[in-house]
């Protein structure tokens, strides 16, 4: 699938470098041309001989050959590649890339590259969560680079947490997707809602739900990767969009989410409502913290605006509207009713009865139901993969 594609891999000094020989092998099996540039410290983790043997190309480390003075042109290598994958990227090299420091062949090649750049951080969890690392990642994203986010897992230090470099198979999938699905939504505006809403009881308490926002954020990242202009309306979550093509609108309540969605919907080509919006809100929130009185507390609730139904009524010809149905019983019949009653083009059904699906998980299991009655059952997959299946169905 990658026949004829020119892929440059940059390796830095990280234990995760042991994964790169497998990545090179996978890319070569797909028909890609692969070249490797590495920092001097990277030689301590994986040998140039191994990389050269697998890539069938010389591996460059130094800016010039110290025996004869011949120059290894970072400009030529930067212009040669169709895509530049820096993996693994240590915290040190990440900082250099963000600051424009060019003190080795890899960083000078990065600055000279004219192609899209993917970078895969790999480091211990405390280093990954340090404010400077987060700032450097944000800076690189603002330049239009693509983050291959590290996963949670066992690290070389023995700790467990974020910082584990993504597996070679997943990196291969991302590169495939970049070449073959990028720009399929170019010129389209995609509106996506995500996360929960919080309905205030008083200044310190609220009624909410367990939505993490992971499904909506995965949809936003995938849509942006396809070239769409994405507006992501999100309730309170511990997530942050990584793609520079995503504009985030942060809201708290159902009313705020409704206002934002109604405002953006009129100019949207595709709208996917993945948020878990409260059906009820507190009719009269207390202005100050409610104290215990020894008596029962009665809270009056009023219905919130049905955002999806309102959008269905406002939908114009050419607009595509999709919703989610999280059900606990009579799943398909409830999903079909929602699809028809709210004038949707697609409903994505998932059930809290399916293990590994629903709120909080990194995985999901769904059934995609189209307005024409066509159904696609998708087995348990990562929410990133589910997002790709959903957008493939929308894009046709």
TORKOL-4160 file (C-alpha; in steps of 0.2 Angstrom, whole numbers, padded with zeros to 4 digits, m for minus):
396
<pt num="1" X="0000" Y="0000" Z="0000"/>
<pt num="2" X="0015" Y="0012" Z="0003"/>
<pt num="3" X="0024" Y="0007" Z="m0013"/>
<pt num="4" X="0035" Y="0021" Z="m0019"/>
<pt num="5" X="0032" Y="0032" Z="m0004"/>
<pt num="6" X="0048" Y="0039" Z="0003"/>
<pt num="7" X="0049" Y="0038" Z="0022"/>
<pt num="8" X="0063" Y="0046" Z="0033"/>
<pt num="9" X="0064" Y="0040" Z="0051"/>
<pt num="10" X="0073" Y="0050" Z="0064"/>
<pt num="11" X="0079" Y="0040" Z="0080"/>
<pt num="12" X="0084" Y="0048" Z="0096"/>
<pt num="13" X="0092" Y="0042" Z="0112"/>
<pt num="14" X="0078" Y="0032" Z="0120"/>
<pt num="15" X="0076" Y="0014" Z="0125"/>
<pt num="16" X="0060" Y="0014" Z="0114"/>
<pt num="17" X="0072" Y="0014" Z="0099"/>
<pt num="18" X="0072" Y="m0005" Z="0100"/>
<pt num="19" X="0055" Y="m0004" Z="0091"/>
<pt num="20" X="0061" Y="0004" Z="0076"/>
<pt num="21" X="0069" Y="m0011" Z="0067"/>
<pt num="22" X="0051" Y="m0018" Z="0067"/>
<pt num="23" X="0044" Y="m0002" Z="0060"/>
<pt num="24" X="0056" Y="m0002" Z="0046"/>
<pt num="25" X="0053" Y="m0020" Z="0042"/>
<pt num="26" X="0034" Y="m0016" Z="0041"/>
<pt num="27" X="0036" Y="m0001" Z="0030"/>
<pt num="28" X="0048" Y="m0011" Z="0018"/>
<pt num="29" X="0035" Y="m0025" Z="0017"/>
<pt num="30" X="0022" Y="m0011" Z="0012"/>
<pt num="31" X="0034" Y="m0006" Z="m0002"/>
<pt num="32" X="0040" Y="0010" Z="0005"/>
<pt num="33" X="0058" Y="0017" Z="0003"/>
<pt num="34" X="0065" Y="0020" Z="0020"/>
<pt num="35" X="0080" Y="0030" Z="0026"/>
<pt num="36" X="0086" Y="0033" Z="0043"/>
<pt num="37" X="0095" Y="0047" Z="0052"/>
<pt num="38" X="0099" Y="0046" Z="0070"/>
<pt num="39" X="0107" Y="0055" Z="0084"/>
<pt num="40" X="0124" Y="0049" Z="0091"/>
<pt num="41" X="0116" Y="0044" Z="0107"/>
<pt num="42" X="0103" Y="0033" Z="0098"/>
<pt num="43" X="0118" Y="0022" Z="0093"/>
<pt num="44" X="0118" Y="0016" Z="0112"/>
<pt num="45" X="0101" Y="0009" Z="0110"/>
<pt num="46" X="0100" Y="0002" Z="0092"/>
<pt num="47" X="0115" Y="m0001" Z="0080"/>
<pt num="48" X="0117" Y="0007" Z="0063"/>
<pt num="49" X="0121" Y="m0010" Z="0056"/>
<pt num="50" X="0104" Y="m0017" Z="0060"/>
<pt num="51" X="0095" Y="m0002" Z="0053"/>
<pt num="52" X="0105" Y="m0001" Z="0038"/>
<pt num="53" X="0103" Y="m0020" Z="0034"/>
<pt num="54" X="0084" Y="m0018" Z="0036"/>
<pt num="55" X="0082" Y="m0002" Z="0027"/>
<pt num="56" X="0094" Y="m0007" Z="0013"/>
<pt num="57" X="0101" Y="0011" Z="0014"/>
<pt num="58" X="0116" Y="0019" Z="0023"/>
<pt num="59" X="0112" Y="0026" Z="0040"/>
<pt num="60" X="0117" Y="0044" Z="0043"/>
<pt num="61" X="0123" Y="0050" Z="0060"/>
<pt num="62" X="0136" Y="0064" Z="0058"/>
<pt num="63" X="0135" Y="0079" Z="0047"/>
<pt num="64" X="0150" Y="0074" Z="0037"/>
<pt num="65" X="0162" Y="0060" Z="0035"/>
<pt num="66" X="0177" Y="0063" Z="0047"/>
<pt num="67" X="0189" Y="0053" Z="0036"/>
<pt num="68" X="0186" Y="0062" Z="0019"/>
<pt num="69" X="0176" Y="0077" Z="0024"/>
<pt num="70" X="0161" Y="0073" Z="0012"/>
<pt num="71" X="0145" Y="0081" Z="0018"/>
<pt num="72" X="0129" Y="0072" Z="0023"/>
<pt num="73" X="0116" Y="0084" Z="0016"/>
<pt num="74" X="0102" Y="0087" Z="0028"/>
<pt num="75" X="0094" Y="0098" Z="0015"/>
<pt num="76" X="0094" Y="0084" Z="0002"/>
<pt num="77" X="0087" Y="0071" Z="0015"/>
<pt num="78" X="0074" Y="0084" Z="0021"/>
<pt num="79" X="0068" Y="0087" Z="0003"/>
<pt num="80" X="0069" Y="0068" Z="m0002"/>
<pt num="81" X="0055" Y="0062" Z="0010"/>
<pt num="82" X="0037" Y="0061" Z="0008"/>
<pt num="83" X="0035" Y="0060" Z="0027"/>
<pt num="84" X="0047" Y="0061" Z="0041"/>
<pt num="85" X="0044" Y="0051" Z="0056"/>
<pt num="86" X="0054" Y="0055" Z="0072"/>
<pt num="87" X="0052" Y="0040" Z="0083"/>
<pt num="88" X="0056" Y="0039" Z="0097"/>
<pt num="89" X="0058" Y="0057" Z="0102"/>
<pt num="90" X="0067" Y="0060" Z="0119"/>
<pt num="91" X="0062" Y="0075" Z="0130"/>
<pt num="92" X="0079" Y="0082" Z="0125"/>
<pt num="93" X="0076" Y="0082" Z="0106"/>
<pt num="94" X="0058" Y="0087" Z="0108"/>
<pt num="95" X="0064" Y="0103" Z="0117"/>
<pt num="96" X="0077" Y="0106" Z="0103"/>
<pt num="97" X="0064" Y="0104" Z="0089"/>
<pt num="98" X="0052" Y="0116" Z="0098"/>
<pt num="99" X="0066" Y="0129" Z="0100"/>
<pt num="100" X="0074" Y="0127" Z="0083"/>
<pt num="101" X="0091" Y="0121" Z="0090"/>
<pt num="102" X="0101" Y="0112" Z="0076"/>
<pt num="103" X="0116" Y="0104" Z="0085"/>
<pt num="104" X="0116" Y="0087" Z="0076"/>
<pt num="105" X="0111" Y="0080" Z="0059"/>
<pt num="106" X="0094" Y="0074" Z="0065"/>
<pt num="107" X="0088" Y="0091" Z="0071"/>
<pt num="108" X="0096" Y="0100" Z="0056"/>
<pt num="109" X="0086" Y="0088" Z="0045"/>
<pt num="110" X="0070" Y="0092" Z="0054"/>
<pt num="111" X="0072" Y="0110" Z="0051"/>
<pt num="112" X="0076" Y="0108" Z="0033"/>
<pt num="113" X="0061" Y="0095" Z="0030"/>
<pt num="114" X="0048" Y="0101" Z="0018"/>
<pt num="115" X="0037" Y="0086" Z="0021"/>
<pt num="116" X="0024" Y="0082" Z="0034"/>
<pt num="117" X="0032" Y="0077" Z="0051"/>
<pt num="118" X="0026" Y="0065" Z="0063"/>
<pt num="119" X="0034" Y="0064" Z="0081"/>
<pt num="120" X="0032" Y="0050" Z="0094"/>
<pt num="121" X="0038" Y="0055" Z="0111"/>
<pt num="122" X="0045" Y="0042" Z="0123"/>
<pt num="123" X="0050" Y="0045" Z="0140"/>
<pt num="124" X="0046" Y="0042" Z="0158"/>
<pt num="125" X="0029" Y="0048" Z="0164"/>
<pt num="126" X="0035" Y="0062" Z="0175"/>
<pt num="127" X="0046" Y="0069" Z="0161"/>
<pt num="128" X="0031" Y="0067" Z="0149"/>
<pt num="129" X="0019" Y="0077" Z="0161"/>
<pt num="130" X="0032" Y="0090" Z="0165"/>
<pt num="131" X="0025" Y="0108" Z="0160"/>
<pt num="132" X="0040" Y="0111" Z="0148"/>
<pt num="133" X="0037" Y="0094" Z="0139"/>
<pt num="134" X="0018" Y="0098" Z="0137"/>
<pt num="135" X="0023" Y="0116" Z="0131"/>
<pt num="136" X="0035" Y="0109" Z="0118"/>
<pt num="137" X="0022" Y="0097" Z="0111"/>
<pt num="138" X="0010" Y="0111" Z="0110"/>
<pt num="139" X="0023" Y="0121" Z="0101"/>
<pt num="140" X="0026" Y="0107" Z="0088"/>
<pt num="141" X="0008" Y="0105" Z="0085"/>
<pt num="142" X="0006" Y="0123" Z="0082"/>
<pt num="143" X="0019" Y="0121" Z="0068"/>
<pt num="144" X="0008" Y="0109" Z="0060"/>
<pt num="145" X="0017" Y="0093" Z="0065"/>
<pt num="146" X="0008" Y="0077" Z="0069"/>
<pt num="147" X="0009" Y="0069" Z="0086"/>
<pt num="148" X="0010" Y="0050" Z="0088"/>
<pt num="149" X="0004" Y="0051" Z="0106"/>
<pt num="150" X="0012" Y="0039" Z="0119"/>
<pt num="151" X="0002" Y="0026" Z="0127"/>
<pt num="152" X="0000" Y="0021" Z="0145"/>
<pt num="153" X="0010" Y="0006" Z="0150"/>
<pt num="154" X="0025" Y="m0001" Z="0159"/>
<pt num="155" X="0040" Y="0010" Z="0157"/>
<pt num="156" X="0059" Y="0006" Z="0157"/>
<pt num="157" X="0059" Y="0014" Z="0175"/>
<pt num="158" X="0047" Y="0001" Z="0181"/>
<pt num="159" X="0034" Y="0014" Z="0183"/>
<pt num="160" X="0017" Y="0013" Z="0174"/>
<pt num="161" X="0009" Y="0027" Z="0165"/>
<pt num="162" X="0009" Y="0038" Z="0150"/>
<pt num="163" X="0026" Y="0039" Z="0140"/>
<pt num="164" X="0027" Y="0022" Z="0132"/>
<pt num="165" X="0030" Y="0025" Z="0113"/>
<pt num="166" X="0016" Y="0019" Z="0102"/>
<pt num="167" X="0018" Y="0002" Z="0094"/>
<pt num="168" X="0025" Y="0000" Z="0076"/>
<pt num="169" X="0009" Y="m0008" Z="0070"/>
<pt num="170" X="m0001" Y="0007" Z="0075"/>
<pt num="171" X="0012" Y="0019" Z="0068"/>
<pt num="172" X="0011" Y="0010" Z="0052"/>
<pt num="173" X="m0008" Y="0012" Z="0052"/>
<pt num="174" X="m0007" Y="0030" Z="0055"/>
<pt num="175" X="0005" Y="0032" Z="0040"/>
<pt num="176" X="m0006" Y="0022" Z="0029"/>
<pt num="177" X="m0021" Y="0033" Z="0034"/>
<pt num="178" X="m0011" Y="0049" Z="0031"/>
<pt num="179" X="m0008" Y="0044" Z="0013"/>
<pt num="180" X="m0024" Y="0036" Z="0009"/>
<pt num="181" X="m0038" Y="0045" Z="0019"/>
<pt num="182" X="m0030" Y="0063" Z="0021"/>
<pt num="183" X="m0040" Y="0076" Z="0012"/>
<pt num="184" X="m0055" Y="0065" Z="0010"/>
<pt num="185" X="m0064" Y="0079" Z="0020"/>
<pt num="186" X="m0054" Y="0094" Z="0014"/>
<pt num="187" X="m0065" Y="0109" Z="0012"/>
<pt num="188" X="m0078" Y="0102" Z="0024"/>
<pt num="189" X="m0083" Y="0109" Z="0041"/>
<pt num="190" X="m0086" Y="0096" Z="0054"/>
<pt num="191" X="m0095" Y="0100" Z="0070"/>
<pt num="192" X="m0093" Y="0087" Z="0085"/>
<pt num="193" X="m0099" Y="0087" Z="0103"/>
<pt num="194" X="m0090" Y="0078" Z="0116"/>
<pt num="195" X="m0090" Y="0074" Z="0135"/>
<pt num="196" X="m0102" Y="0077" Z="0149"/>
<pt num="197" X="m0112" Y="0092" Z="0154"/>
<pt num="198" X="m0112" Y="0099" Z="0172"/>
<pt num="199" X="m0128" Y="0106" Z="0179"/>
<pt num="200" X="m0125" Y="0116" Z="0195"/>
<pt num="201" X="m0134" Y="0113" Z="0211"/>
<pt num="202" X="m0124" Y="0127" Z="0220"/>
<pt num="203" X="m0107" Y="0134" Z="0217"/>
<pt num="204" X="m0098" Y="0118" Z="0222"/>
<pt num="205" X="m0110" Y="0104" Z="0217"/>
<pt num="206" X="m0117" Y="0098" Z="0201"/>
<pt num="207" X="m0127" Y="0084" Z="0192"/>
<pt num="208" X="m0116" Y="0076" Z="0179"/>
<pt num="209" X="m0112" Y="0059" Z="0171"/>
<pt num="210" X="m0097" Y="0048" Z="0168"/>
<pt num="211" X="m0093" Y="0053" Z="0150"/>
<pt num="212" X="m0074" Y="0055" Z="0147"/>
<pt num="213" X="m0075" Y="0063" Z="0130"/>
<pt num="214" X="m0063" Y="0051" Z="0123"/>
<pt num="215" X="m0075" Y="0046" Z="0108"/>
<pt num="216" X="m0079" Y="0063" Z="0103"/>
<pt num="217" X="m0060" Y="0069" Z="0104"/>
<pt num="218" X="m0056" Y="0053" Z="0093"/>
<pt num="219" X="m0068" Y="0058" Z="0080"/>
<pt num="220" X="m0062" Y="0076" Z="0080"/>
<pt num="221" X="m0044" Y="0070" Z="0078"/>
<pt num="222" X="m0048" Y="0058" Z="0064"/>
<pt num="223" X="m0059" Y="0071" Z="0055"/>
<pt num="224" X="m0045" Y="0084" Z="0056"/>
<pt num="225" X="m0033" Y="0071" Z="0049"/>
<pt num="226" X="m0044" Y="0070" Z="0034"/>
<pt num="227" X="m0042" Y="0088" Z="0030"/>
<pt num="228" X="m0058" Y="0094" Z="0038"/>
<pt num="229" X="m0060" Y="0111" Z="0048"/>
<pt num="230" X="m0066" Y="0104" Z="0064"/>
<pt num="231" X="m0076" Y="0113" Z="0078"/>
<pt num="232" X="m0076" Y="0103" Z="0094"/>
<pt num="233" X="m0088" Y="0108" Z="0107"/>
<pt num="234" X="m0083" Y="0099" Z="0123"/>
<pt num="235" X="m0090" Y="0098" Z="0141"/>
<pt num="236" X="m0078" Y="0097" Z="0156"/>
<pt num="237" X="m0065" Y="0084" Z="0152"/>
<pt num="238" X="m0046" Y="0080" Z="0155"/>
<pt num="239" X="m0042" Y="0080" Z="0136"/>
<pt num="240" X="m0034" Y="0092" Z="0124"/>
<pt num="241" X="m0035" Y="0092" Z="0105"/>
<pt num="242" X="m0019" Y="0088" Z="0097"/>
<pt num="243" X="m0022" Y="0092" Z="0079"/>
<pt num="244" X="m0020" Y="0110" Z="0074"/>
<pt num="245" X="m0035" Y="0109" Z="0063"/>
<pt num="246" X="m0047" Y="0107" Z="0078"/>
<pt num="247" X="m0055" Y="0123" Z="0086"/>
<pt num="248" X="m0060" Y="0119" Z="0104"/>
<pt num="249" X="m0075" Y="0127" Z="0112"/>
<pt num="250" X="m0076" Y="0123" Z="0130"/>
<pt num="251" X="m0093" Y="0123" Z="0139"/>
<pt num="252" X="m0100" Y="0117" Z="0155"/>
<pt num="253" X="m0119" Y="0116" Z="0155"/>
<pt num="254" X="m0131" Y="0109" Z="0143"/>
<pt num="255" X="m0137" Y="0126" Z="0139"/>
<pt num="256" X="m0120" Y="0132" Z="0135"/>
<pt num="257" X="m0117" Y="0117" Z="0124"/>
<pt num="258" X="m0134" Y="0120" Z="0115"/>
<pt num="259" X="m0129" Y="0138" Z="0111"/>
<pt num="260" X="m0112" Y="0134" Z="0104"/>
<pt num="261" X="m0119" Y="0120" Z="0093"/>
<pt num="262" X="m0133" Y="0130" Z="0087"/>
<pt num="263" X="m0121" Y="0144" Z="0082"/>
<pt num="264" X="m0109" Y="0132" Z="0073"/>
<pt num="265" X="m0122" Y="0121" Z="0065"/>
<pt num="266" X="m0128" Y="0132" Z="0051"/>
<pt num="267" X="m0111" Y="0132" Z="0043"/>
<pt num="268" X="m0107" Y="0114" Z="0046"/>
<pt num="269" X="m0107" Y="0101" Z="0032"/>
<pt num="270" X="m0106" Y="0086" Z="0045"/>
<pt num="271" X="m0111" Y="0086" Z="0063"/>
<pt num="272" X="m0108" Y="0072" Z="0075"/>
<pt num="273" X="m0116" Y="0074" Z="0092"/>
<pt num="274" X="m0106" Y="0062" Z="0103"/>
<pt num="275" X="m0108" Y="0072" Z="0119"/>
<pt num="276" X="m0118" Y="0065" Z="0134"/>
<pt num="277" X="m0129" Y="0080" Z="0137"/>
<pt num="278" X="m0139" Y="0080" Z="0153"/>
<pt num="279" X="m0158" Y="0078" Z="0150"/>
<pt num="280" X="m0162" Y="0088" Z="0165"/>
<pt num="281" X="m0155" Y="0103" Z="0174"/>
<pt num="282" X="m0158" Y="0111" Z="0191"/>
<pt num="283" X="m0172" Y="0123" Z="0189"/>
<pt num="284" X="m0165" Y="0136" Z="0202"/>
<pt num="285" X="m0147" Y="0133" Z="0207"/>
<pt num="286" X="m0143" Y="0140" Z="0225"/>
<pt num="287" X="m0132" Y="0155" Z="0224"/>
<pt num="288" X="m0122" Y="0149" Z="0239"/>
<pt num="289" X="m0116" Y="0133" Z="0245"/>
<pt num="290" X="m0130" Y="0123" Z="0253"/>
<pt num="291" X="m0127" Y="0118" Z="0271"/>
<pt num="292" X="m0134" Y="0102" Z="0279"/>
<pt num="293" X="m0150" Y="0105" Z="0289"/>
<pt num="294" X="m0154" Y="0088" Z="0295"/>
<pt num="295" X="m0169" Y="0088" Z="0283"/>
<pt num="296" X="m0171" Y="0080" Z="0266"/>
<pt num="297" X="m0165" Y="0091" Z="0251"/>
<pt num="298" X="m0177" Y="0093" Z="0237"/>
<pt num="299" X="m0171" Y="0098" Z="0220"/>
<pt num="300" X="m0182" Y="0103" Z="0206"/>
<pt num="301" X="m0177" Y="0098" Z="0189"/>
<pt num="302" X="m0182" Y="0105" Z="0172"/>
<pt num="303" X="m0179" Y="0097" Z="0155"/>
<pt num="304" X="m0164" Y="0104" Z="0145"/>
<pt num="305" X="m0166" Y="0108" Z="0127"/>
<pt num="306" X="m0164" Y="0093" Z="0116"/>
<pt num="307" X="m0149" Y="0098" Z="0105"/>
<pt num="308" X="m0150" Y="0084" Z="0093"/>
<pt num="309" X="m0169" Y="0085" Z="0089"/>
<pt num="310" X="m0167" Y="0104" Z="0087"/>
<pt num="311" X="m0153" Y="0101" Z="0075"/>
<pt num="312" X="m0163" Y="0088" Z="0066"/>
<pt num="313" X="m0177" Y="0101" Z="0063"/>
<pt num="314" X="m0165" Y="0114" Z="0057"/>
<pt num="315" X="m0155" Y="0103" Z="0045"/>
<pt num="316" X="m0154" Y="0109" Z="0027"/>
<pt num="317" X="m0151" Y="0099" Z="0011"/>
<pt num="318" X="m0133" Y="0093" Z="0010"/>
<pt num="319" X="m0130" Y="0093" Z="0029"/>
<pt num="320" X="m0126" Y="0077" Z="0037"/>
<pt num="321" X="m0132" Y="0074" Z="0055"/>
<pt num="322" X="m0126" Y="0059" Z="0066"/>
<pt num="323" X="m0130" Y="0056" Z="0084"/>
<pt num="324" X="m0125" Y="0043" Z="0097"/>
<pt num="325" X="m0137" Y="0032" Z="0107"/>
<pt num="326" X="m0130" Y="0025" Z="0123"/>
<pt num="327" X="m0143" Y="0012" Z="0129"/>
<pt num="328" X="m0145" Y="0000" Z="0143"/>
<pt num="329" X="m0161" Y="m0010" Z="0137"/>
<pt num="330" X="m0171" Y="m0012" Z="0121"/>
<pt num="331" X="m0155" Y="m0005" Z="0112"/>
<pt num="332" X="m0159" Y="m0006" Z="0094"/>
<pt num="333" X="m0177" Y="m0001" Z="0095"/>
<pt num="334" X="m0173" Y="0014" Z="0105"/>
<pt num="335" X="m0159" Y="0019" Z="0093"/>
<pt num="336" X="m0170" Y="0017" Z="0078"/>
<pt num="337" X="m0183" Y="0028" Z="0086"/>
<pt num="338" X="m0170" Y="0041" Z="0090"/>
<pt num="339" X="m0164" Y="0040" Z="0072"/>
<pt num="340" X="m0181" Y="0043" Z="0065"/>
<pt num="341" X="m0189" Y="0055" Z="0077"/>
<pt num="342" X="m0174" Y="0067" Z="0077"/>
<pt num="343" X="m0171" Y="0067" Z="0058"/>
<pt num="344" X="m0154" Y="0059" Z="0058"/>
<pt num="345" X="m0144" Y="0052" Z="0044"/>
<pt num="346" X="m0134" Y="0040" Z="0056"/>
<pt num="347" X="m0136" Y="0034" Z="0074"/>
<pt num="348" X="m0121" Y="0026" Z="0083"/>
<pt num="349" X="m0127" Y="0013" Z="0095"/>
<pt num="350" X="m0117" Y="0007" Z="0110"/>
<pt num="351" X="m0123" Y="m0002" Z="0126"/>
<pt num="352" X="m0117" Y="m0001" Z="0144"/>
<pt num="353" X="m0120" Y="m0020" Z="0144"/>
<pt num="354" X="m0105" Y="m0023" Z="0133"/>
<pt num="355" X="m0089" Y="m0025" Z="0143"/>
<pt num="356" X="m0076" Y="m0012" Z="0138"/>
<pt num="357" X="m0088" Y="m0001" Z="0129"/>
<pt num="358" X="m0096" Y="0016" Z="0135"/>
<pt num="359" X="m0090" Y="0029" Z="0147"/>
<pt num="360" X="m0072" Y="0030" Z="0152"/>
<pt num="361" X="m0065" Y="0016" Z="0142"/>
<pt num="362" X="m0052" Y="0018" Z="0128"/>
<pt num="363" X="m0062" Y="0005" Z="0118"/>
<pt num="364" X="m0079" Y="0004" Z="0111"/>
<pt num="365" X="m0091" Y="m0008" Z="0103"/>
<pt num="366" X="m0104" Y="0000" Z="0092"/>
<pt num="367" X="m0118" Y="m0003" Z="0079"/>
<pt num="368" X="m0119" Y="0010" Z="0065"/>
<pt num="369" X="m0136" Y="0012" Z="0059"/>
<pt num="370" X="m0140" Y="0023" Z="0043"/>
<pt num="371" X="m0156" Y="0032" Z="0039"/>
<pt num="372" X="m0159" Y="0019" Z="0025"/>
<pt num="373" X="m0159" Y="0005" Z="0037"/>
<pt num="374" X="m0141" Y="m0002" Z="0033"/>
<pt num="375" X="m0132" Y="m0008" Z="0049"/>
<pt num="376" X="m0114" Y="m0011" Z="0052"/>
<pt num="377" X="m0109" Y="m0020" Z="0068"/>
<pt num="378" X="m0091" Y="m0015" Z="0074"/>
<pt num="379" X="m0083" Y="m0027" Z="0087"/>
<pt num="380" X="m0073" Y="m0020" Z="0101"/>
<pt num="381" X="m0059" Y="m0009" Z="0095"/>
<pt num="382" X="m0050" Y="0007" Z="0101"/>
<pt num="383" X="m0060" Y="0022" Z="0101"/>
<pt num="384" X="m0047" Y="0029" Z="0088"/>
<pt num="385" X="m0052" Y="0014" Z="0076"/>
<pt num="386" X="m0070" Y="0016" Z="0080"/>
<pt num="387" X="m0069" Y="0035" Z="0075"/>
<pt num="388" X="m0061" Y="0030" Z="0058"/>
<pt num="389" X="m0075" Y="0017" Z="0055"/>
<pt num="390" X="m0088" Y="0030" Z="0058"/>
<pt num="391" X="m0080" Y="0043" Z="0047"/>
<pt num="392" X="m0077" Y="0031" Z="0033"/>
<pt num="393" X="m0096" Y="0027" Z="0034"/>
<pt num="394" X="m0100" Y="0046" Z="0033"/>
<pt num="395" X="m0087" Y="0049" Z="0019"/>
<pt num="396" X="m0094" Y="0035" Z="0009"/>
